[in-house]
Amino acid sequence: MKSMLDQNELYSIAARFRVAIEKALNTGEFLSDSVFREFPSGCCGFTSDLLAKHLRESGVETQYISGNYKYGWTGRSHAWLETYDGVVIDITRDQFKNDPEPLHCYFHPGWR
């Protein structure tokens, strides 16, 4: 299914979603023991799930992608979204800003 929005529109929606999470954190709207307490670290799966729901409500279907940061089992797991036409939407990618290794996808439900 092709997205009805272009890449810039998708990124704009995703950026506003991220700002909303940060605002909620700064105003204490999340419980102190919330998974979001270390945002963006450690909450990529929850964030991707919530963003996927938000995008779906805007008419955009995405796939949840689970991967690994670095090769092998020693890497850190990570999750992000992709549209069915290949646009990557990852609003927690910056948790790896000090690590030059690329992401390696190990589960992609859309693969044939």
N, C-alpha and C positions, 0 to 999 in steps of 0.2 A: 504494500500500500504506500503510495507516494504521499509525502507530506503536502498539505495545502499551503504551508508557509515556507518562505525561503529561509536560507540559513541565517541571515541577519535577524529576521524576525524571531526565529527559534532562540538564537543566542540572547536576544533582548528579553524574551520571556524568562529564560533561564537566569539571566543576570538579575532581573527584578526578584525572582524567587530567592536567589542567594541573599540579596540585600534584605529581604523580609526575614529570612532566618537569622541573619546577623542582628537585625533590629530587635527581634524577639529575644535573642540572647542578651543583648545590651540592656533591655528593659526588664529582664528577669521573668519573662513569660514562660520559660522552660523551668522545670523543677531542677534543683541543684544536682540531682543524681541522674538527670536525663542523659541519653546517649549523645546528645548534642553538646555536652559540657566542654568538650575539647575540639569543637568544630573548627576546621573541617576534618581533623584527624579522627579516624576510627568510626566515622558515621556515614561513609560513602554509600553503603547499602540502604540504610534508612532514608538518606537524602534522595537517592536515585528512585526508590519506591514512591516517595512523596512527590517528587518532580514528575515522574511518569504519570501519576494520577492527575496532577495539575495540567500537564500537557494534553492528556487524553480529553480533559474537559474543554480544552481549546481546539479539539479536533485533530490532535497530533498523536499518532500511535508510535510507540517506541519499543525497543527490545532492551531488556536488562542484560547487561554484559558483565560477566565476572572474569577477572583476570589476576595476574600476578605481576608485581613490580620486581623485576629481575628474573633471570631464568631459574628453573628448578624449584625445589621445595623450600629453599632458604629465603625466598623473596616474601614481600608483604602482599597480602591479598588486596584487591581493589575492585570496585564496581562503578559502572557508569552506564549511560544510556546511548543508544544509537537509533536513529530513525531507520525505517526500512529501505531508504535510499542512501544510507551510509553516512549521515551526518552524526558525528560524535558530540555528545552533550555531557560534559563532565564538570560539574561545579565544585568538586572537592579535589581536583587534580593538584591544586597548589599545596596540598599536604606533602607532596614529594618535591617541592621546589629546590631543595638542596641535594637531590639525588639525580645524577645524570643518566641513569639507566632508563631505558624505555619500558613501557607497559607491554606485557605479553598476555594476550587473551587466551584463556584455556577453556572457556565455555561460551559458545555463541549459538543460541537456539535457532538462528536463521541459517546456519551453515548447512549446505546440502551434502 
